[in-house]
């Protein structure tokens, strides 16, 4: 257990909380985790979009000249 100081409001709190109890600012470690999660979601979204596009290309009727 270690205490860190909030970057936003300057209050000390336990690092294991991940977020500042007074202003909800994430710790640098938590912020990194959040960013990694967002990146993962974004990659999944791109992959899903690519699969969807490929399916649409295969399924859509091609009667347009
Ligand atoms: Zn704070």
PDB file of the backbone (N, CA, C, O) and the ligand in Angstrom, with CONECT records:
HET     ZN  A 101       1
ATOM      1  N   UNK A   1       0.835  -1.211   0.000  1.00  0.00           N
ATOM      2  CA  UNK A   1       0.000   0.000   0.000  1.00  0.00           C
ATOM      3  C   UNK A   1       0.870   1.261   0.000  1.00  0.00           C
ATOM      4  O   UNK A   1       1.807   1.382   0.788  1.00  0.00           O
ATOM      5  N   UNK A   2       0.550   2.173  -0.875  1.00  0.00           N
ATOM      6  CA  UNK A   2       1.327   3.406  -0.923  1.00  0.00           C
ATOM      7  C   UNK A   2       0.401   4.581  -1.198  1.00  0.00           C
ATOM      8  O   UNK A   2      -0.571   4.477  -1.946  1.00  0.00           O
ATOM      9  N   UNK A   3       0.730   5.684  -0.576  1.00  0.00           N
ATOM     10  CA  UNK A   3      -0.092   6.874  -0.766  1.00  0.00           C
ATOM     11  C   UNK A   3       0.484   7.713  -1.887  1.00  0.00           C
ATOM     12  O   UNK A   3       1.696   7.913  -1.968  1.00  0.00           O
ATOM     13  N   UNK A   4      -0.381   8.198  -2.741  1.00  0.00           N
ATOM     14  CA  UNK A   4       0.054   9.113  -3.790  1.00  0.00           C
ATOM     15  C   UNK A   4      -0.765  10.394  -3.689  1.00  0.00           C
ATOM     16  O   UNK A   4      -1.826  10.421  -3.065  1.00  0.00           O
ATOM     17  N   UNK A   5      -0.264  11.440  -4.303  1.00  0.00           N
ATOM     18  CA  UNK A   5      -0.964  12.717  -4.273  1.00  0.00           C
ATOM     19  C   UNK A   5      -1.717  12.908  -5.589  1.00  0.00           C
ATOM     20  O   UNK A   5      -1.186  12.666  -6.673  1.00  0.00           O
ATOM     21  N   UNK A   6      -2.942  13.338  -5.465  1.00  0.00           N
ATOM     22  CA  UNK A   6      -3.771  13.547  -6.650  1.00  0.00           C
ATOM     23  C   UNK A   6      -3.179  14.662  -7.511  1.00  0.00           C
ATOM     24  O   UNK A   6      -2.796  15.714  -6.998  1.00  0.00           O
ATOM     25  N   UNK A   7      -3.107  14.425  -8.820  1.00  0.00           N
ATOM     26  CA  UNK A   7      -2.558  15.423  -9.735  1.00  0.00           C
ATOM     27  C   UNK A   7      -3.530  16.579  -9.917  1.00  0.00           C
ATOM     28  O   UNK A   7      -3.137  17.688 -10.279  1.00  0.00           O
ATOM     29  N   UNK A   8      -4.791  16.307  -9.665  1.00  0.00           N
ATOM     30  CA  UNK A   8      -5.812  17.323  -9.922  1.00  0.00           C
ATOM     31  C   UNK A   8      -6.070  18.206  -8.702  1.00  0.00           C
ATOM     32  O   UNK A   8      -6.016  19.432  -8.800  1.00  0.00           O
ATOM     33  N   UNK A   9      -6.352  17.584  -7.549  1.00  0.00           N
ATOM     34  CA  UNK A   9      -6.702  18.382  -6.368  1.00  0.00           C
ATOM     35  C   UNK A   9      -5.626  18.368  -5.300  1.00  0.00           C
ATOM     36  O   UNK A   9      -5.733  19.098  -4.315  1.00  0.00           O
ATOM     37  N   UNK A  10      -4.587  17.552  -5.467  1.00  0.00           N
ATOM     38  CA  UNK A  10      -3.465  17.565  -4.535  1.00  0.00           C
ATOM     39  C   UNK A  10      -3.689  16.804  -3.250  1.00  0.00           C
ATOM     40  O   UNK A  10      -2.826  16.848  -2.373  1.00  0.00           O
ATOM     41  N   UNK A  11      -4.781  16.120  -3.091  1.00  0.00           N
ATOM     42  CA  UNK A  11      -5.064  15.362  -1.870  1.00  0.00           C
ATOM     43  C   UNK A  11      -4.383  14.011  -1.910  1.00  0.00           C
ATOM     44  O   UNK A  11      -4.346  13.361  -2.954  1.00  0.00           O
ATOM     45  N   UNK A  12      -3.834  13.576  -0.759  1.00  0.00           N
ATOM     46  CA  UNK A  12      -3.222  12.242  -0.737  1.00  0.00           C
ATOM     47  C   UNK A  12      -4.280  11.153  -0.581  1.00  0.00           C
ATOM     48  O   UNK A  12      -5.237  11.295   0.180  1.00  0.00           O
ATOM     49  N   UNK A  13      -4.083  10.064  -1.322  1.00  0.00           N
ATOM     50  CA  UNK A  13      -4.979   8.921  -1.187  1.00  0.00           C
ATOM     51  C   UNK A  13      -4.234   7.649  -1.533  1.00  0.00           C
ATOM     52  O   UNK A  13      -3.140   7.697  -2.095  1.00  0.00           O
ATOM     53  N   UNK A  14      -4.820   6.517  -1.203  1.00  0.00           N
ATOM     54  CA  UNK A  14      -4.154   5.241  -1.436  1.00  0.00           C
ATOM     55  C   UNK A  14      -4.165   4.891  -2.922  1.00  0.00           C
ATOM     56  O   UNK A  14      -5.173   5.034  -3.615  1.00  0.00           O
ATOM     57  N   UNK A  15      -3.007   4.428  -3.381  1.00  0.00           N
ATOM     58  CA  UNK A  15      -2.872   4.117  -4.806  1.00  0.00           C
ATOM     59  C   UNK A  15      -3.794   2.985  -5.246  1.00  0.00           C
ATOM     60  O   UNK A  15      -4.222   2.934  -6.399  1.00  0.00           O
ATOM     61  N   UNK A  16      -4.096   2.072  -4.312  1.00  0.00           N
ATOM     62  CA  UNK A  16      -4.944   0.923  -4.643  1.00  0.00           C
ATOM     63  C   UNK A  16      -6.389   1.327  -4.960  1.00  0.00           C
ATOM     64  O   UNK A  16      -7.160   0.519  -5.478  1.00  0.00           O
ATOM     65  N   UNK A  17      -6.753   2.570  -4.650  1.00  0.00           N
ATOM     66  CA  UNK A  17      -8.110   3.044  -4.945  1.00  0.00           C
ATOM     67  C   UNK A  17      -8.306   3.287  -6.447  1.00  0.00           C
ATOM     68  O   UNK A  17      -9.430   3.254  -6.948  1.00  0.00           O
ATOM     69  N   UNK A  18      -7.200   3.529  -7.154  1.00  0.00           N
ATOM     70  CA  UNK A  18      -7.196   3.781  -8.599  1.00  0.00           C
ATOM     71  C   UNK A  18      -7.768   5.146  -9.000  1.00  0.00           C
ATOM     72  O   UNK A  18      -7.356   5.732 -10.001  1.00  0.00           O
ATOM     73  N   UNK A  19      -8.719   5.641  -8.206  1.00  0.00           N
ATOM     74  CA  UNK A  19      -9.290   6.949  -8.509  1.00  0.00           C
ATOM     75  C   UNK A  19      -9.266   7.808  -7.262  1.00  0.00           C
ATOM     76  O   UNK A  19      -9.422   7.294  -6.154  1.00  0.00           O
ATOM     77  N   UNK A  20      -9.072   9.113  -7.423  1.00  0.00           N
ATOM     78  CA  UNK A  20      -9.084  10.036  -6.291  1.00  0.00           C
ATOM     79  C   UNK A  20     -10.473  10.032  -5.667  1.00  0.00           C
ATOM     80  O   UNK A  20     -11.459  10.199  -6.385  1.00  0.00           O
ATOM     81  N   UNK A  21     -10.582   9.845  -4.341  1.00  0.00           N
ATOM     82  CA  UNK A  21     -11.918   9.792  -3.720  1.00  0.00           C
ATOM     83  C   UNK A  21     -12.630  11.139  -3.726  1.00  0.00           C
ATOM     84  O   UNK A  21     -13.855  11.175  -3.602  1.00  0.00           O
ATOM     85  N   UNK A  22     -11.918  12.228  -3.864  1.00  0.00           N
ATOM     86  CA  UNK A  22     -12.597  13.529  -3.823  1.00  0.00           C
ATOM     87  C   UNK A  22     -12.933  14.100  -5.200  1.00  0.00           C
ATOM     88  O   UNK A  22     -13.937  14.797  -5.342  1.00  0.00           O
ATOM     89  N   UNK A  23     -12.114  13.819  -6.221  1.00  0.00           N
ATOM     90  CA  UNK A  23     -12.424  14.411  -7.528  1.00  0.00           C
ATOM     91  C   UNK A  23     -12.504  13.389  -8.653  1.00  0.00           C
ATOM     92  O   UNK A  23     -12.728  13.766  -9.804  1.00  0.00           O
ATOM     93  N   UNK A  24     -12.324  12.077  -8.346  1.00  0.00           N
ATOM     94  CA  UNK A  24     -12.460  10.989  -9.321  1.00  0.00           C
ATOM     95  C   UNK A  24     -11.393  11.011 -10.421  1.00  0.00           C
ATOM     96  O   UNK A  24     -11.580  10.401 -11.473  1.00  0.00           O
ATOM     97  N   UNK A  25     -10.285  11.706 -10.185  1.00  0.00           N
ATOM     98  CA  UNK A  25      -9.198  11.691 -11.169  1.00  0.00           C
ATOM     99  C   UNK A  25      -8.467  10.360 -11.066  1.00  0.00           C
ATOM    100  O   UNK A  25      -8.082   9.968  -9.965  1.00  0.00           O
ATOM    101  N   UNK A  26      -8.263   9.653 -12.171  1.00  0.00           N
ATOM    102  CA  UNK A  26      -7.567   8.368 -12.092  1.00  0.00           C
ATOM    103  C   UNK A  26      -6.075   8.537 -11.812  1.00  0.00           C
ATOM    104  O   UNK A  26      -5.478   9.551 -12.172  1.00  0.00           O
ATOM    105  N   UNK A  27      -5.485   7.542 -11.173  1.00  0.00           N
ATOM    106  CA  UNK A  27      -4.039   7.554 -10.940  1.00  0.00           C
ATOM    107  C   UNK A  27      -3.350   7.335 -12.291  1.00  0.00           C
ATOM    108  O   UNK A  27      -3.978   6.829 -13.221  1.00  0.00           O
ATOM    109  N   UNK A  28      -2.065   7.709 -12.418  1.00  0.00           N
ATOM    110  CA  UNK A  28      -1.388   7.478 -13.705  1.00  0.00           C
ATOM    111  C   UNK A  28      -1.467   6.027 -14.154  1.00  0.00           C
ATOM    112  O   UNK A  28      -1.629   5.754 -15.344  1.00  0.00           O
ATOM    113  N   UNK A  29      -1.353   5.087 -13.206  1.00  0.00           N
ATOM    114  CA  UNK A  29      -1.427   3.659 -13.545  1.00  0.00           C
ATOM    115  C   UNK A  29      -2.823   3.311 -14.065  1.00  0.00           C
ATOM    116  O   UNK A  29      -2.968   2.589 -15.052  1.00  0.00           O
ATOM    117  N   UNK A  30      -3.851   3.836 -13.382  1.00  0.00           N
ATOM    118  CA  UNK A  30      -5.228   3.569 -13.788  1.00  0.00           C
ATOM    119  C   UNK A  30      -5.527   4.204 -15.140  1.00  0.00           C
ATOM    120  O   UNK A  30      -6.245   3.633 -15.960  1.00  0.00           O
ATOM    121  N   UNK A  31      -4.971   5.385 -15.362  1.00  0.00           N
ATOM    122  CA  UNK A  31      -5.188   6.084 -16.622  1.00  0.00           C
ATOM    123  C   UNK A  31      -4.612   5.262 -17.778  1.00  0.00           C
ATOM    124  O   UNK A  31      -5.209   5.171 -18.850  1.00  0.00           O
ATOM    125  N   UNK A  32      -3.442   4.667 -17.539  1.00  0.00           N
ATOM    126  CA  UNK A  32      -2.823   3.813 -18.547  1.00  0.00           C
ATOM    127  C   UNK A  32      -3.705   2.607 -18.849  1.00  0.00           C
ATOM    128  O   UNK A  32      -3.882   2.213 -20.002  1.00  0.00           O
ATOM    129  N   UNK A  33      -4.262   2.024 -17.763  1.00  0.00           N
ATOM    130  CA  UNK A  33      -5.142   0.856 -17.919  1.00  0.00           C
ATOM    131  C   UNK A  33      -6.377   1.236 -18.725  1.00  0.00           C
ATOM    132  O   UNK A  33      -6.802   0.499 -19.615  1.00  0.00           O
ATOM    133  N   UNK A  34      -6.956   2.408 -18.399  1.00  0.00           N
ATOM    134  CA  UNK A  34      -8.142   2.889 -19.105  1.00  0.00           C
ATOM    135  C   UNK A  34      -7.841   3.082 -20.579  1.00  0.00           C
ATOM    136  O   UNK A  34      -8.635   2.716 -21.446  1.00  0.00           O
ATOM    137  N   UNK A  35      -6.670   3.669 -20.851  1.00  0.00           N
ATOM    138  CA  UNK A  35      -6.264   3.935 -22.223  1.00  0.00           C
ATOM    139  C   UNK A  35      -6.088   2.632 -22.997  1.00  0.00           C
ATOM    140  O   UNK A  35      -6.485   2.526 -24.158  1.00  0.00           O
ATOM    141  N   UNK A  36      -5.486   1.641 -22.334  1.00  0.00           N
ATOM    142  CA  UNK A  36      -5.284   0.335 -22.961  1.00  0.00           C
ATOM    143  C   UNK A  36      -6.635  -0.298 -23.283  1.00  0.00           C
ATOM    144  O   UNK A  36      -6.799  -0.920 -24.333  1.00  0.00           O
ATOM    145  N   UNK A  37      -7.610  -0.137 -22.370  1.00  0.00           N
ATOM    146  CA  UNK A  37      -8.941  -0.706 -22.571  1.00  0.00           C
ATOM    147  C   UNK A  37      -9.624  -0.021 -23.757  1.00  0.00           C
ATOM    148  O   UNK A  37     -10.256  -0.682 -24.581  1.00  0.00           O
ATOM    149  N   UNK A  38      -9.495   1.293 -23.837  1.00  0.00           N
ATOM    150  CA  UNK A  38     -10.107   2.048 -24.932  1.00  0.00           C
ATOM    151  C   UNK A  38      -9.489   1.634 -26.258  1.00  0.00           C
ATOM    152  O   UNK A  38     -10.192   1.468 -27.256  1.00  0.00           O
ATOM    153  N   UNK A  39      -8.149   1.464 -26.265  1.00  0.00           N
ATOM    154  CA  UNK A  39      -7.448   1.037 -27.484  1.00  0.00           C
ATOM    155  C   UNK A  39      -7.932  -0.332 -27.933  1.00  0.00           C
ATOM    156  O   UNK A  39      -8.161  -0.554 -29.122  1.00  0.00           O
ATOM    157  N   UNK A  40      -8.090  -1.257 -26.977  1.00  0.00           N
ATOM    158  CA  UNK A  40      -8.540  -2.613 -27.265  1.00  0.00           C
ATOM    159  C   UNK A  40      -9.941  -2.584 -27.870  1.00  0.00           C
ATOM    160  O   UNK A  40     -10.222  -3.278 -28.847  1.00  0.00           O
ATOM    161  N   UNK A  41     -10.825  -1.762 -27.268  1.00  0.00           N
ATOM    162  CA  UNK A  41     -12.187  -1.614 -27.760  1.00  0.00           C
ATOM    163  C   UNK A  41     -12.189  -1.063 -29.174  1.00  0.00           C
ATOM    164  O   UNK A  41     -12.957  -1.506 -30.029  1.00  0.00           O
ATOM    165  N   UNK A  42     -11.304  -0.076 -29.412  1.00  0.00           N
ATOM    166  CA  UNK A  42     -11.225   0.560 -30.716  1.00  0.00           C
ATOM    167  C   UNK A  42     -10.772  -0.445 -31.776  1.00  0.00           C
ATOM    168  O   UNK A  42     -11.327  -0.479 -32.874  1.00  0.00           O
ATOM    169  N   UNK A  43      -9.765  -1.265 -31.451  1.00  0.00           N
ATOM    170  CA  UNK A  43      -9.265  -2.277 -32.379  1.00  0.00           C
ATOM    171  C   UNK A  43     -10.377  -3.283 -32.678  1.00  0.00           C
ATOM    172  O   UNK A  43     -10.572  -3.674 -33.829  1.00  0.00           O
ATOM    173  N   UNK A  44     -11.116  -3.708 -31.624  1.00  0.00           N
ATOM    174  CA  UNK A  44     -12.226  -4.643 -31.808  1.00  0.00           C
ATOM    175  C   UNK A  44     -13.288  -4.048 -32.720  1.00  0.00           C
ATOM    176  O   UNK A  44     -13.859  -4.744 -33.560  1.00  0.00           O
ATOM    177  N   UNK A  45     -13.548  -2.748 -32.550  1.00  0.00           N
ATOM    178  CA  UNK A  45     -14.541  -2.056 -33.369  1.00  0.00           C
ATOM    179  C   UNK A  45     -14.109  -2.047 -34.831  1.00  0.00           C
ATOM    180  O   UNK A  45     -14.925  -2.291 -35.720  1.00  0.00           O
ATOM    181  N   UNK A  46     -12.829  -1.765 -35.087  1.00  0.00           N
ATOM    182  CA  UNK A  46     -12.299  -1.732 -36.453  1.00  0.00           C
ATOM    183  C   UNK A  46     -12.400  -3.124 -37.086  1.00  0.00           C
ATOM    184  O   UNK A  46     -12.791  -3.258 -38.246  1.00  0.00           O
ATOM    185  N   UNK A  47     -12.043  -4.158 -36.312  1.00  0.00           N
ATOM    186  CA  UNK A  47     -12.100  -5.540 -36.812  1.00  0.00           C
ATOM    187  C   UNK A  47     -13.547  -5.904 -37.149  1.00  0.00           C
ATOM    188  O   UNK A  47     -13.813  -6.485 -38.202  1.00  0.00           O
ATOM    189  N   UNK A  48     -14.482  -5.561 -36.255  1.00  0.00           N
ATOM    190  CA  UNK A  48     -15.896  -5.844 -36.477  1.00  0.00           C
ATOM    191  C   UNK A  48     -16.396  -5.109 -37.718  1.00  0.00           C
ATOM    192  O   UNK A  48     -17.159  -5.666 -38.508  1.00  0.00           O
ATOM    193  N   UNK A  49     -15.972  -3.878 -37.887  1.00  0.00           N
ATOM    194  CA  UNK A  49     -16.365  -3.075 -39.040  1.00  0.00           C
ATOM    195  C   UNK A  49     -15.826  -3.684 -40.328  1.00  0.00           C
ATOM    196  O   UNK A  49     -16.523  -3.713 -41.343  1.00  0.00           O
ATOM    197  N   UNK A  50     -14.588  -4.172 -40.290  1.00  0.00           N
ATOM    198  CA  UNK A  50     -13.977  -4.797 -41.465  1.00  0.00           C
ATOM    199  C   UNK A  50     -14.726  -6.077 -41.835  1.00  0.00           C
ATOM    200  O   UNK A  50     -14.978  -6.330 -43.013  1.00  0.00           O
ATOM    201  N   UNK A  51     -15.079  -6.878 -40.839  1.00  0.00           N
ATOM    202  CA  UNK A  51     -15.822  -8.122 -41.082  1.00  0.00           C
ATOM    203  C   UNK A  51     -17.203  -7.796 -41.663  1.00  0.00           C
ATOM    204  O   UNK A  51     -17.658  -8.435 -42.611  1.00  0.00           O
ATOM    205  N   UNK A  52     -17.853  -6.795 -41.079  1.00  0.00           N
ATOM    206  CA  UNK A  52     -19.169  -6.357 -41.544  1.00  0.00           C
ATOM    207  C   UNK A  52     -19.098  -5.883 -42.995  1.00  0.00           C
ATOM    208  O   UNK A  52     -19.951  -6.237 -43.808  1.00  0.00           O
ATOM    209  N   UNK A  53     -18.092  -5.093 -43.315  1.00  0.00           N
ATOM    210  CA  UNK A  53     -17.915  -4.595 -44.676  1.00  0.00           C
ATOM    211  C   UNK A  53     -17.691  -5.735 -45.655  1.00  0.00           C
ATOM    212  O   UNK A  53     -18.261  -5.745 -46.746  1.00  0.00           O
ATOM    213  N   UNK A  54     -16.860  -6.698 -45.264  1.00  0.00           N
ATOM    214  CA  UNK A  54     -16.574  -7.845 -46.121  1.00  0.00           C
ATOM    215  C   UNK A  54     -17.860  -8.636 -46.386  1.00  0.00           C
ATOM    216  O   UNK A  54     -18.103  -9.074 -47.510  1.00  0.00           O
ATOM    217  N   UNK A  55     -18.682  -8.815 -45.340  1.00  0.00           N
ATOM    218  CA  UNK A  55     -19.945  -9.541 -45.485  1.00  0.00           C
ATOM    219  C   UNK A  55     -20.884  -8.792 -46.410  1.00  0.00           C
ATOM    220  O   UNK A  55     -21.548  -9.398 -47.251  1.00  0.00           O
ATOM    221  N   UNK A  56     -20.942  -7.477 -46.260  1.00  0.00           N
ATOM    222  CA  UNK A  56     -21.811  -6.656 -47.101  1.00  0.00           C
ATOM    223  C   UNK A  56     -21.377  -6.739 -48.565  1.00  0.00           C
ATOM    224  O   UNK A  56     -22.215  -6.813 -49.464  1.00  0.00           O
ATOM    225  N   UNK A  57     -20.076  -6.724 -48.793  1.00  0.00           N
ATOM    226  CA  UNK A  57     -19.546  -6.817 -50.164  1.00  0.00           C
ATOM    227  C   UNK A  57     -19.966  -8.157 -50.782  1.00  0.00           C
ATOM    228  O   UNK A  57     -20.321  -8.217 -51.959  1.00  0.00           O
ATOM    229  N   UNK A  58     -19.924  -9.231 -49.982  1.00  0.00           N
ATOM    230  CA  UNK A  58     -20.265 -10.562 -50.492  1.00  0.00           C
ATOM    231  C   UNK A  58     -21.761 -10.749 -50.671  1.00  0.00           C
ATOM    232  O   UNK A  58     -22.198 -11.442 -51.590  1.00  0.00           O
ATOM    233  N   UNK A  59     -22.557 -10.130 -49.789  1.00  0.00           N
ATOM    234  CA  UNK A  59     -23.993 -10.390 -49.783  1.00  0.00           C
ATOM    235  C   UNK A  59     -24.818  -9.438 -50.655  1.00  0.00           C
ATOM    236  O   UNK A  59     -25.850  -9.826 -51.202  1.00  0.00           O
ATOM    237  N   UNK A  60     -24.359  -8.205 -50.777  1.00  0.00           N
ATOM    238  CA  UNK A  60     -25.167  -7.227 -51.512  1.00  0.00           C
ATOM    239  C   UNK A  60     -25.285  -7.615 -52.981  1.00  0.00           C
ATOM    240  O   UNK A  60     -24.298  -8.033 -53.586  1.00  0.00           O
ATOM    241  N   UNK A  61     -26.478  -7.485 -53.565  1.00  0.00           N
ATOM    242  CA  UNK A  61     -26.620  -7.792 -54.991  1.00  0.00           C
ATOM    243  C   UNK A  61     -25.829  -6.783 -55.840  1.00  0.00           C
ATOM    244  O   UNK A  61     -25.765  -5.590 -55.545  1.00  0.00           O
ATOM    245  N   UNK A  62     -25.244  -7.316 -56.886  1.00  0.00           N
ATOM    246  CA  UNK A  62     -24.371  -6.475 -57.713  1.00  0.00           C
ATOM    247  C   UNK A  62     -25.058  -6.169 -59.048  1.00  0.00           C
ATOM    248  O   UNK A  62     -24.544  -6.528 -60.108  1.00  0.00           O
ATOM    249  N   UNK A  63     -26.230  -5.500 -58.998  1.00  0.00           N
ATOM    250  CA  UNK A  63     -26.908  -5.168 -60.231  1.00  0.00           C
ATOM    251  C   UNK A  63     -26.653  -3.726 -60.652  1.00  0.00           C
ATOM    252  O   UNK A  63     -27.246  -3.227 -61.609  1.00  0.00           O
ATOM    253  N   UNK A  64     -25.767  -3.073 -59.927  1.00  0.00           N
ATOM    254  CA  UNK A  64     -25.382  -1.703 -60.298  1.00  0.00           C
ATOM    255  C   UNK A  64     -24.288  -1.787 -61.364  1.00  0.00           C
ATOM    256  O   UNK A  64     -23.274  -2.447 -61.140  1.00  0.00           O
ATOM    257  N   UNK A  65     -24.465  -1.144 -62.503  1.00  0.00           N
ATOM    258  CA  UNK A  65     -23.464  -1.257 -63.565  1.00  0.00           C
ATOM    259  C   UNK A  65     -22.100  -0.618 -63.179  1.00  0.00           C
ATOM    260  O   UNK A  65     -21.161  -0.638 -63.975  1.00  0.00           O
TER     261      UNK A  65
HETATM  262 ZN    ZN A 101      -8.272  14.577  -6.626  1.00  0.00          ZN
END
